[in-house]
Amino acid sequence: MNILTFDIEEWYLEKTFNGDRKDKYTEYDAYLDKILLLLNEIGKRATFFCVGKMATEFPDVIKKIANQGHEIGCHSNFHAWLNKMTKEEARQDTREAVDSLEQCVGSKIKSYRAPAFSIGENNKWLFEIFAECGIERDSSIFPATRDFGGFSSFGYKEPVWISYNGIQIKEYPICTAKLLGKEFAYSGGGYFRFFPLWFIKKEMKMSNYSICYFHIGDLLPDINGIMSRKEYEEYFKEDGSMINRYKRYIKSNLGKKRAWNKLEKMVITNDFFNLDEIDKIIDWKKCPIKVL
């Protein structure tokens, strides 16, 4: 089973952090239209994890996606890292995001993904908050070490039940492959831009489960400049040293000029579904339970 997802935040981040440039909104709109047109032509549906503030500040973007028959999921309210929030901050963020998205599209929000996969051993209490807010399935677990999150001890690379403090939520973890003794994601973001398409398709065929994730920014061919120290620290909430900023510059721009063509070829030549569709196919009675 192959699952196709997109994280939608660029319009809000442009307005909040990058100068509110009208030409960037036009560029984002154009690439979103390309994605929606492609999926419509081949009859496939994706889950679009959207920032709550997109629903209040750019509602037409969210409605455009929903009107094409795609699932709208929640991607937090402000696109802030959850592992840097207190419980009350996370609860307020999730409630506001879910409420804004539900009011925008007029239907229940069931799926969630944390910004930067920022759920790990130290903030697993987030699943209680998700359940309080009506979330039924999550796709935030990155079962390996990474810069801004990662849950290397999670132990599963397949859909599982998460059980925590009396609640249960369906989890769709990100897929990883072992290279040189380390686990790497291969099916989204910078990893998708880095690995050749033949390798990605090979890994997908070797597994009964894969979940791909993309941002509009992953697909734009233009190269981003190095962030200023202030910009970096305001957004990433960590030291904006030149080394950190240069590493982010490399990761953000690697393989961008070929990304759209790779995505188009992969989506056309493989079967894909959204989370809502897959949820109805999986026999959840046979899925393992991960007790946190």
Phi and psi in degrees as GROMACS dihedral restraints (atoms count N, CA, C in turn):
[ dihedral_restraints ]
;  ai    aj    ak    al  type     phi  dphi    fc
    3     4     5     6     1  -112.3    20    10
    4     5     6     7     1   127.8    20    10
    6     7     8     9     1  -114.3    20    10
    7     8     9    10     1   134.4    20    10
    9    10    11    12     1  -112.1    20    10
   10    11    12    13     1   124.9    20    10
   12    13    14    15     1  -136.0    20    10
   13    14    15    16     1   153.7    20    10
   15    16    17    18     1  -132.4    20    10
   16    17    18    19     1   142.9    20    10
   18    19    20    21     1  -103.9    20    10
   19    20    21    22     1   123.0    20    10
   21    22    23    24     1  -113.2    20    10
   22    23    24    25     1   109.5    20    10
   24    25    26    27     1  -149.2    20    10
   25    26    27    28     1   -11.3    20    10
   27    28    29    30     1   -58.6    20    10
   28    29    30    31     1   -41.2    20    10
   30    31    32    33     1   -60.7    20    10
   31    32    33    34     1   -46.1    20    10
   33    34    35    36     1   -65.7    20    10
   34    35    36    37     1   -42.8    20    10
   36    37    38    39     1   -65.1    20    10
   37    38    39    40     1   -36.9    20    10
   39    40    41    42     1   -61.0    20    10
   40    41    42    43     1   -46.5    20    10
   42    43    44    45     1   -66.7    20    10
   43    44    45    46     1   -37.0    20    10
   45    46    47    48     1   -85.2    20    10
   46    47    48    49     1   -38.1    20    10
   48    49    50    51     1  -117.5    20    10
   49    50    51    52     1   -24.2    20    10
   51    52    53    54     1  -115.9    20    10
   52    53    54    55     1    11.4    20    10
   54    55    56    57     1   105.3    20    10
   55    56    57    58     1     1.8    20    10
   57    58    59    60     1    58.1    20    10
   58    59    60    61     1    44.9    20    10
   60    61    62    63     1   -80.1    20    10
   61    62    63    64     1   123.5    20    10
   63    64    65    66     1   -64.9    20    10
   64    65    66    67     1   -33.6    20    10
   66    67    68    69     1   -65.5    20    10
   67    68    69    70     1   -29.2    20    10
   69    70    71    72     1   -71.2    20    10
   70    71    72    73     1   -38.7    20    10
   72    73    74    75     1   -60.6    20    10
   73    74    75    76     1   -41.1    20    10
   75    76    77    78     1   -61.9    20    10
   76    77    78    79     1   -40.3    20    10
   78    79    80    81     1   -66.9    20    10
   79    80    81    82     1   -45.2    20    10
   81    82    83    84     1   -62.3    20    10
   82    83    84    85     1   -43.5    20    10
   84    85    86    87     1   -58.8    20    10
   85    86    87    88     1   -42.6    20    10
   87    88    89    90     1   -64.2    20    10
   88    89    90    91     1   -42.0    20    10
   90    91    92    93     1   -73.8    20    10
   91    92    93    94     1   -33.7    20    10
   93    94    95    96     1   -63.0    20    10
   94    95    96    97     1   -42.4    20    10
   96    97    98    99     1   -61.5    20    10
   97    98    99   100     1   -38.5    20    10
   99   100   101   102     1   -63.2    20    10
  100   101   102   103     1   -42.2    20    10
  102   103   104   105     1   -63.6    20    10
  103   104   105   106     1   -48.8    20    10
  105   106   107   108     1   -64.7    20    10
  106   107   108   109     1   -38.5    20    10
  108   109   110   111     1   -64.9    20    10
  109   110   111   112     1   -45.0    20    10
  111   112   113   114     1   -58.8    20    10
  112   113   114   115     1   -49.2    20    10
  114   115   116   117     1   -65.1    20    10
  115   116   117   118     1   -36.8    20    10
  117   118   119   120     1   -66.2    20    10
  118   119   120   121     1   -40.2    20    10
  120   121   122   123     1   -65.6    20    10
  121   122   123   124     1   -33.3    20    10
  123   124   125   126     1  -102.2    20    10
  124   125   126   127     1     3.1    20    10
  126   127   128   129     1    68.3    20    10
  127   128   129   130     1    38.0    20    10
  129   130   131   132     1  -118.8    20    10
  130   131   132   133     1   151.3    20    10
  132   133   134   135     1  -120.3    20    10
  133   134   135   136     1   146.3    20    10
  135   136   137   138     1  -124.7    20    10
  136   137   138   139     1   164.6    20    10
  138   139   140   141     1   -99.0    20    10
  139   140   141   142     1   126.5    20    10
  141   142   143   144     1  -108.2    20    10
  142   143   144   145     1   108.2    20    10
  144   145   146   147     1   -82.2    20    10
  145   146   147   148     1   113.6    20    10
  147   148   149   150     1  -113.7    20    10
  148   149   150   151     1   138.9    20    10
  150   151   152   153     1   -66.4    20    10
  151   152   153   154     1   137.7    20    10
  153   154   155   156     1   -56.3    20    10
  154   155   156   157     1   -37.8    20    10
  156   157   158   159     1   -66.1    20    10
  157   158   159   160     1   -20.6    20    10
  159   160   161   162     1   -63.9    20    10
  160   161   162   163     1   -34.1    20    10
  162   163   164   165     1   -70.0    20    10
  163   164   165   166     1   -28.3    20    10
  165   166   167   168     1   -95.6    20    10
  166   167   168   169     1   -29.7    20    10
  168   169   170   171     1  -104.7    20    10
  169   170   171   172     1   -23.9    20    10
  171   172   173   174     1  -137.0    20    10
  172   173   174   175     1    55.9    20    10
  174   175   176   177     1   -61.3    20    10
  175   176   177   178     1   -29.4    20    10
  177   178   179   180     1   -63.7    20    10
  178   179   180   181     1   -31.5    20    10
  180   181   182   183     1   -65.4    20    10
  181   182   183   184     1   -46.9    20    10
  183   184   185   186     1   -64.8    20    10
  184   185   186   187     1   -43.9    20    10
  186   187   188   189     1   -65.5    20    10
  187   188   189   190     1   -35.8    20    10
  189   190   191   192     1   -60.5    20    10
  190   191   192   193     1   -44.0    20    10
  192   193   194   195     1   -65.5    20    10
  193   194   195   196     1   -48.5    20    10
  195   196   197   198     1   -62.9    20    10
  196   197   198   199     1   -37.7    20    10
  198   199   200   201     1   -68.1    20    10
  199   200   201   202     1   -16.3    20    10
  201   202   203   204     1   -88.2    20    10
  202   203   204   205     1     2.9    20    10
  204   205   206   207     1    90.2    20    10
  205   206   207   208     1    12.9    20    10
  207   208   209   210     1   -91.3    20    10
  208   209   210   211     1   154.5    20    10
  210   211   212   213     1   -77.8    20    10
  211   212   213   214     1   135.8    20    10
  213   214   215   216     1   -99.3    20    10
  214   215   216   217     1   122.0    20    10
  216   217   218   219     1  -112.5    20    10
  217   218   219   220     1   174.4    20    10
  219   220   221   222     1  -102.0    20    10
  220   221   222   223     1   137.1    20    10
  222   223   224   225     1  -126.3    20    10
  223   224   225   226     1    39.2    20    10
  225   226   227   228     1    78.2    20    10
  226   227   228   229     1   179.3    20    10
  228   229   230   231     1   -94.7    20    10
  229   230   231   232     1   -47.2    20    10
  231   232   233   234     1  -111.2    20    10
  232   233   234   235     1     3.7    20    10
  234   235   236   237     1    60.2    20    10
  235   236   237   238     1    43.3    20    10
  237   238   239   240     1  -101.8    20    10
  238   239   240   241     1   148.9    20    10
  240   241   242   243     1   -66.8    20    10
  241   242   243   244     1   127.3    20    10
  243   244   245   246     1   -70.6    20    10
  244   245   246   247     1   -27.5    20    10
  246   247   248   249     1   -76.4    20    10
  247   248   249   250     1     2.3    20    10
  249   250   251   252     1  -113.3    20    10
  250   251   252   253     1    11.4    20    10
  252   253   254   255     1  -107.4    20    10
  253   254   255   256     1   151.8    20    10
  255   256   257   258     1   -78.2    20    10
  256   257   258   259     1   169.8    20    10
  258   259   260   261     1   -59.2    20    10
  259   260   261   262     1   -43.7    20    10
  261   262   263   264     1   -69.0    20    10
  262   263   264   265     1   -37.6    20    10
  264   265   266   267     1   -62.8    20    10
  265   266   267   268     1   -42.9    20    10
  267   268   269   270     1   -66.8    20    10
  268   269   270   271     1   -38.7    20    10
  270   271   272   273     1   -63.4    20    10
  271   272   273   274     1   -45.7    20    10
  273   274   275   276     1   -65.4    20    10
  274   275   276   277     1   -42.7    20    10
  276   277   278   279     1   -59.6    20    10
  277   278   279   280     1   -47.0    20    10
  279   280   281   282     1   -68.0    20    10
  280   281   282   283     1   -44.1    20    10
  282   283   284   285     1   -60.8    20    10
  283   284   285   286     1   -45.9    20    10
  285   286   287   288     1   -65.3    20    10
  286   287   288   289     1   -40.1    20    10
  288   289   290   291     1   -65.5    20    10
  289   290   291   292     1   -48.9    20    10
  291   292   293   294     1   -62.4    20    10
  292   293   294   295     1   -43.7    20    10
  294   295   296   297     1   -62.6    20    10
  295   296   297   298     1   -44.1    20    10
  297   298   299   300     1   -63.6    20    10
  298   299   300   301     1   -42.9    20    10
  300   301   302   303     1   -68.1    20    10
  301   302   303   304     1   -40.3    20    10
  303   304   305   306     1   -65.5    20    10
  304   305   306   307     1   -39.8    20    10
  306   307   308   309     1   -67.0    20    10
  307   308   309   310     1   -32.9    20    10
  309   310   311   312     1   -69.7    20    10
  310   311   312   313     1   -45.3    20    10
  312   313   314   315     1  -100.6    20    10
  313   314   315   316     1   -12.2    20    10
  315   316   317   318     1    72.8    20    10
  316   317   318   319     1    25.6    20    10
  318   319   320   321     1  -148.0    20    10
  319   320   321   322     1   164.9    20    10
  321   322   323   324     1   -70.5    20    10
  322   323   324   325     1   138.6    20    10
  324   325   326   327     1   -93.8    20    10
  325   326   327   328     1   120.4    20    10
  327   328   329   330     1  -111.7    20    10
  328   329   330   331     1   -19.9    20    10
  330   331   332   333     1  -115.0    20    10
  331   332   333   334     1   148.2    20    10
  333   334   335   336     1  -139.3    20    10
  334   335   336   337     1   145.2    20    10
  336   337   338   339     1  -140.1    20    10
  337   338   339   340     1   130.1    20    10
  339   340   341   342     1   -77.5    20    10
  340   341   342   343     1   141.1    20    10
  342   343   344   345     1   -56.0    20    10
  343   344   345   346     1   132.4    20    10
  345   346   347   348     1    58.6    20    10
  346   347   348   349     1    21.9    20    10
  348   349   350   351     1    52.3    20    10
  349   350   351   352     1    43.8    20    10
  351   352   353   354     1   -86.1    20    10
  352   353   354   355     1    48.7    20    10
  354   355   356   357     1  -123.0    20    10
  355   356   357   358     1   129.9    20    10
  357   358   359   360     1  -148.2    20    10
  358   359   360   361     1  -163.4    20    10
  360   361   362   363     1   -58.1    20    10
  361   362   363   364     1   -33.5    20    10
  363   364   365   366     1   -85.0    20    10
  364   365   366   367     1   -10.0    20    10
  366   367   368   369     1  -135.9    20    10
  367   368   369   370     1    35.4    20    10
  369   370   371   372     1   -66.1    20    10
  370   371   372   373     1   -13.5    20    10
  372   373   374   375     1   -61.9    20    10
  373   374   375   376     1   -12.5    20    10
  375   376   377   378     1   -59.3    20    10
  376   377   378   379     1   -29.9    20    10
  378   379   380   381     1   -64.6    20    10
  379   380   381   382     1   -30.9    20    10
  381   382   383   384     1   -62.6    20    10
  382   383   384   385     1   -43.5    20    10
  384   385   386   387     1   -64.6    20    10
  385   386   387   388     1   -42.8    20    10
  387   388   389   390     1   -58.6    20    10
  388   389   390   391     1   -44.7    20    10
  390   391   392   393     1   -62.7    20    10
  391   392   393   394     1   -40.3    20    10
  393   394   395   396     1   -58.6    20    10
  394   395   396   397     1   -33.6    20    10
  396   397   398   399     1   -92.7    20    10
  397   398   399   400     1     8.5    20    10
  399   400   401   402     1    87.0    20    10
  400   401   402   403     1     7.5    20    10
  402   403   404   405     1   -73.4    20    10
  403   404   405   406     1   132.6    20    10
  405   406   407   408     1  -107.4    20    10
  406   407   408   409     1   -24.3    20    10
  408   409   410   411     1  -143.7    20    10
  409   410   411   412     1   145.6    20    10
  411   412   413   414     1  -127.5    20    10
  412   413   414   415     1   151.4    20    10
  414   415   416   417     1  -138.4    20    10
  415   416   417   418     1    56.3    20    10
  417   418   419   420     1  -112.1    20    10
  418   419   420   421     1    -9.2    20    10
  420   421   422   423     1   -84.2    20    10
  421   422   423   424     1   120.5    20    10
  423   424   425   426     1  -107.1    20    10
  424   425   426   427     1    99.2    20    10
  426   427   428   429     1   -78.7    20    10
  427   428   429   430     1    50.0    20    10
  429   430   431   432     1  -161.7    20    10
  430   431   432   433     1   173.2    20    10
  432   433   434   435     1   -78.5    20    10
  433   434   435   436     1   137.5    20    10
  435   436   437   438     1  -151.3    20    10
  436   437   438   439     1   172.0    20    10
  438   439   440   441     1   -61.0    20    10
  439   440   441   442     1   -50.5    20    10
  441   442   443   444     1  -115.2    20    10
  442   443   444   445     1    24.6    20    10
  444   445   446   447     1   175.0    20    10
  445   446   447   448     1  -138.0    20    10
  447   448   449   450     1    97.7    20    10
  448   449   450   451     1   139.8    20    10
  450   451   452   453     1  -136.9    20    10
  451   452   453   454     1    71.8    20    10
  453   454   455   456     1   -63.9    20    10
  454   455   456   457     1   -21.4    20    10
  456   457   458   459     1   -91.3    20    10
  457   458   459   460     1     5.4    20    10
  459   460   461   462     1   -62.9    20    10
  460   461   462   463     1   -45.7    20    10
  462   463   464   465     1    90.0    20    10
  463   464   465   466     1    -1.7    20    10
  465   466   467   468     1  -127.1    20    10
  466   467   468   469     1   144.4    20    10
  468   469   470   471     1  -124.4    20    10
  469   470   471   472     1    35.0    20    10
  471   472   473   474     1  -148.3    20    10
  472   473   474   475     1   164.5    20    10
  474   475   476   477     1   -60.6    20    10
  475   476   477   478     1   131.9    20    10
  477   478   479   480     1  -140.8    20    10
  478   479   480   481     1   161.9    20    10
  480   481   482   483     1   -84.2    20    10
  481   482   483   484     1   132.1    20    10
  483   484   485   486     1   -97.2    20    10
  484   485   486   487     1   127.3    20    10
  486   487   488   489     1  -115.9    20    10
  487   488   489   490     1   121.7    20    10
  489   490   491   492     1  -147.5    20    10
  490   491   492   493     1   119.7    20    10
  492   493   494   495     1    51.3    20    10
  493   494   495   496     1    42.7    20    10
  495   496   497   498     1    91.5    20    10
  496   497   498   499     1    -3.4    20    10
  498   499   500   501     1  -115.3    20    10
  499   500   501   502     1   157.2    20    10
  501   502   503   504     1  -130.8    20    10
  502   503   504   505     1   136.4    20    10
  504   505   506   507     1  -135.9    20    10
  505   506   507   508     1   142.2    20    10
  507   508   509   510     1   -76.2    20    10
  508   509   510   511     1   132.4    20    10
  510   511   512   513     1  -117.7    20    10
  511   512   513   514     1   131.7    20    10
  513   514   515   516     1  -114.3    20    10
  514   515   516   517     1    89.6    20    10
  516   517   518   519     1   -71.4    20    10
  517   518   519   520     1   157.5    20    10
  519   520   521   522     1   -70.5    20    10
  520   521   522   523     1   145.1    20    10
  522   523   524   525     1   -83.4    20    10
  523   524   525   526     1   143.6    20    10
  525   526   527   528     1  -133.3    20    10
  526   527   528   529     1   159.2    20    10
  528   529   530   531     1  -130.6    20    10
  529   530   531   532     1   147.7    20    10
  531   532   533   534     1   -91.4    20    10
  532   533   534   535     1   125.3    20    10
  534   535   536   537     1  -134.3    20    10
  535   536   537   538     1   127.5    20    10
  537   538   539   540     1    52.3    20    10
  538   539   540   541     1    37.0    20    10
  540   541   542   543     1    82.7    20    10
  541   542   543   544     1     0.7    20    10
  543   544   545   546     1  -120.2    20    10
  544   545   546   547     1   152.2    20    10
  546   547   548   549     1   -91.0    20    10
  547   548   549   550     1   129.1    20    10
  549   550   551   552     1  -127.3    20    10
  550   551   552   553     1   141.6    20    10
  552   553   554   555     1   -73.8    20    10
  553   554   555   556     1   151.7    20    10
  555   556   557   558     1  -132.2    20    10
  556   557   558   559     1    -6.5    20    10
  558   559   560   561     1  -112.6    20    10
  559   560   561   562     1    20.3    20    10
  561   562   563   564     1  -175.2    20    10
  562   563   564   565     1   169.2    20    10
  564   565   566   567     1    57.3    20    10
  565   566   567   568     1  -143.6    20    10
  567   568   569   570     1   -64.9    20    10
  568   569   570   571     1   -28.2    20    10
  570   571   572   573     1   -65.6    20    10
  571   572   573   574     1   -42.3    20    10
  573   574   575   576     1   -61.8    20    10
  574   575   576   577     1   -39.4    20    10
  576   577   578   579     1   -69.4    20    10
  577   578   579   580     1   -29.6    20    10
  579   580   581   582     1   -80.9    20    10
  580   581   582   583     1   -48.9    20    10
  582   583   584   585     1   -76.2    20    10
  583   584   585   586     1   143.2    20    10
  585   586   587   588     1   -66.4    20    10
  586   587   588   589     1   152.9    20    10
  588   589   590   591     1   -61.9    20    10
  589   590   591   592     1   -35.7    20    10
  591   592   593   594     1   -62.0    20    10
  592   593   594   595     1   -36.7    20    10
  594   595   596   597     1   -69.0    20    10
  595   596   597   598     1   -43.5    20    10
  597   598   599   600     1   -61.5    20    10
  598   599   600   601     1   -46.4    20    10
  600   601   602   603     1   -66.3    20    10
  601   602   603   604     1   -35.4    20    10
  603   604   605   606     1   -62.9    20    10
  604   605   606   607     1   -45.5    20    10
  606   607   608   609     1   -64.3    20    10
  607   608   609   610     1   -38.8    20    10
  609   610   611   612     1   -63.9    20    10
  610   611   612   613     1   -40.3    20    10
  612   613   614   615     1   -70.0    20    10
  613   614   615   616     1   -27.3    20    10
  615   616   617   618     1   -76.5    20    10
  616   617   618   619     1   -12.9    20    10
  618   619   620   621     1  -118.5    20    10
  619   620   621   622     1   151.1    20    10
  621   622   623   624     1   -80.1    20    10
  622   623   624   625     1    -5.7    20    10
  624   625   626   627     1  -146.2    20    10
  625   626   627   628     1   130.4    20    10
  627   628   629   630     1  -147.2    20    10
  628   629   630   631     1   145.7    20    10
  630   631   632   633     1  -130.9    20    10
  631   632   633   634     1   122.8    20    10
  633   634   635   636     1  -103.1    20    10
  634   635   636   637     1   143.7    20    10
  636   637   638   639     1  -138.1    20    10
  637   638   639   640     1   137.2    20    10
  639   640   641   642     1  -139.5    20    10
  640   641   642   643     1   155.0    20    10
  642   643   644   645     1  -116.1    20    10
  643   644   645   646     1   152.9    20    10
  645   646   647   648     1   -55.5    20    10
  646   647   648   649     1   -40.5    20    10
  648   649   650   651     1   -63.4    20    10
  649   650   651   652     1   -23.5    20    10
  651   652   653   654     1   -68.4    20    10
  652   653   654   655     1   -23.7    20    10
  654   655   656   657     1  -101.2    20    10
  655   656   657   658     1   -14.1    20    10
  657   658   659   660     1   -72.7    20    10
  658   659   660   661     1   133.9    20    10
  660   661   662   663     1   -76.5    20    10
  661   662   663   664     1   -18.2    20    10
  663   664   665   666     1   -72.3    20    10
  664   665   666   667     1   147.9    20    10
  666   667   668   669     1   -93.4    20    10
  667   668   669   670     1   130.3    20    10
  669   670   671   672     1   -81.7    20    10
  670   671   672   673     1   147.5    20    10
  672   673   674   675     1   -81.2    20    10
  673   674   675   676     1   173.5    20    10
  675   676   677   678     1   -73.9    20    10
  676   677   678   679     1   131.2    20    10
  678   679   680   681     1   -68.4    20    10
  679   680   681   682     1   150.4    20    10
  681   682   683   684     1   -70.9    20    10
  682   683   684   685     1   163.1    20    10
  684   685   686   687     1   -59.7    20    10
  685   686   687   688     1   -42.0    20    10
  687   688   689   690     1   -64.0    20    10
  688   689   690   691     1   -46.2    20    10
  690   691   692   693     1   -60.4    20    10
  691   692   693   694     1   -45.1    20    10
  693   694   695   696     1   -62.4    20    10
  694   695   696   697     1   -48.5    20    10
  696   697   698   699     1   -69.8    20    10
  697   698   699   700     1   -32.8    20    10
  699   700   701   702     1   -67.3    20    10
  700   701   702   703     1   -37.5    20    10
  702   703   704   705     1   -87.3    20    10
  703   704   705   706     1   -47.8    20    10
  705   706   707   708     1   -90.2    20    10
  706   707   708   709     1   -11.5    20    10
  708   709   710   711     1    58.6    20    10
  709   710   711   712     1    40.0    20    10
  711   712   713   714     1  -150.0    20    10
  712   713   714   715     1   173.5    20    10
  714   715   716   717     1   -57.9    20    10
  715   716   717   718     1   126.2    20    10
  717   718   719   720     1   -91.6    20    10
  718   719   720   721     1    47.6    20    10
  720   721   722   723     1   -63.6    20    10
  721   722   723   724     1   160.8    20    10
  723   724   725   726     1   -60.8    20    10
  724   725   726   727     1   -37.6    20    10
  726   727   728   729     1   -62.1    20    10
  727   728   729   730     1   -47.6    20    10
  729   730   731   732     1   -63.2    20    10
  730   731   732   733     1   -40.8    20    10
  732   733   734   735     1   -69.8    20    10
  733   734   735   736     1   -36.6    20    10
  735   736   737   738     1   -70.1    20    10
  736   737   738   739     1   -38.8    20    10
  738   739   740   741     1   -60.6    20    10
  739   740   741   742     1   -42.1    20    10
  741   742   743   744     1   -66.3    20    10
  742   743   744   745     1   -36.8    20    10
  744   745   746   747     1   -60.8    20    10
  745   746   747   748     1   -45.9    20    10
  747   748   749   750     1   -63.3    20    10
  748   749   750   751     1   -47.9    20    10
  750   751   752   753     1   -64.2    20    10
  751   752   753   754     1   -34.5    20    10
  753   754   755   756     1   -75.9    20    10
  754   755   756   757     1   -22.6    20    10
  756   757   758   759     1  -113.3    20    10
  757   758   759   760     1   -12.7    20    10
  759   760   761   762     1   -60.0    20    10
  760   761   762   763     1   121.8    20    10
  762   763   764   765     1    72.8    20    10
  763   764   765   766     1    16.4    20    10
  765   766   767   768     1   -67.1    20    10
  766   767   768   769     1   -33.9    20    10
  768   769   770   771     1   -67.9    20    10
  769   770   771   772     1   -21.4    20    10
  771   772   773   774     1  -105.4    20    10
  772   773   774   775     1    -2.3    20    10
  774   775   776   777     1   -64.0    20    10
  775   776   777   778     1   -45.4    20    10
  777   778   779   780     1   -62.8    20    10
  778   779   780   781     1   -44.4    20    10
  780   781   782   783     1   -62.3    20    10
  781   782   783   784     1   -38.1    20    10
  783   784   785   786     1   -64.7    20    10
  784   785   786   787     1   -45.5    20    10
  786   787   788   789     1   -60.4    20    10
  787   788   789   790     1   -46.9    20    10
  789   790   791   792     1   -59.3    20    10
  790   791   792   793     1   -46.8    20    10
  792   793   794   795     1   -63.6    20    10
  793   794   795   796     1   -41.5    20    10
  795   796   797   798     1   -67.2    20    10
  796   797   798   799     1   -42.7    20    10
  798   799   800   801     1   -69.2    20    10
  799   800   801   802     1   -36.7    20    10
  801   802   803   804     1   -69.9    20    10
  802   803   804   805     1   -36.8    20    10
  804   805   806   807     1   -96.2    20    10
  805   806   807   808     1     3.4    20    10
  807   808   809   810     1  -132.7    20    10
  808   809   810   811     1   149.9    20    10
  810   811   812   813     1   -76.8    20    10
  811   812   813   814     1   134.3    20    10
  813   814   815   816     1  -135.1    20    10
  814   815   816   817     1   152.1    20    10
  816   817   818   819     1  -138.4    20    10
  817   818   819   820     1   165.0    20    10
  819   820   821   822     1   -94.5    20    10
  820   821   822   823     1   174.9    20    10
  822   823   824   825     1   -64.2    20    10
  823   824   825   826     1   -37.7    20    10
  825   826   827   828     1   -63.3    20    10
  826   827   828   829     1   -39.4    20    10
  828   829   830   831     1   -69.1    20    10
  829   830   831   832     1   -46.3    20    10
  831   832   833   834     1   -64.4    20    10
  832   833   834   835     1   -35.8    20    10
  834   835   836   837     1   -57.6    20    10
  835   836   837   838     1   -31.4    20    10
  837   838   839   840     1   -82.7    20    10
  838   839   840   841     1   -16.1    20    10
  840   841   842   843     1   -90.1    20    10
  841   842   843   844     1   -38.5    20    10
  843   844   845   846     1   -66.0    20    10
  844   845   846   847     1   136.4    20    10
  846   847   848   849     1   -87.1    20    10
  847   848   849   850     1    91.9    20    10
  849   850   851   852     1   -67.4    20    10
  850   851   852   853     1   -16.6    20    10
  852   853   854   855     1   -68.2    20    10
  853   854   855   856     1   -21.7    20    10
  855   856   857   858     1   -98.7    20    10
  856   857   858   859     1    -3.2    20    10
  858   859   860   861     1   -80.3    20    10
  859   860   861   862     1   144.2    20    10
  861   862   863   864     1   -67.0    20    10
  862   863   864   865     1   161.8    20    10
  864   865   866   867     1  -114.7    20    10
  865   866   867   868     1   125.1    20    10
  867   868   869   870     1  -101.0    20    10
  868   869   870   871     1   111.3    20    10
  870   871   872   873     1   -89.5    20    10
  871   872   873   874     1   121.5    20    10
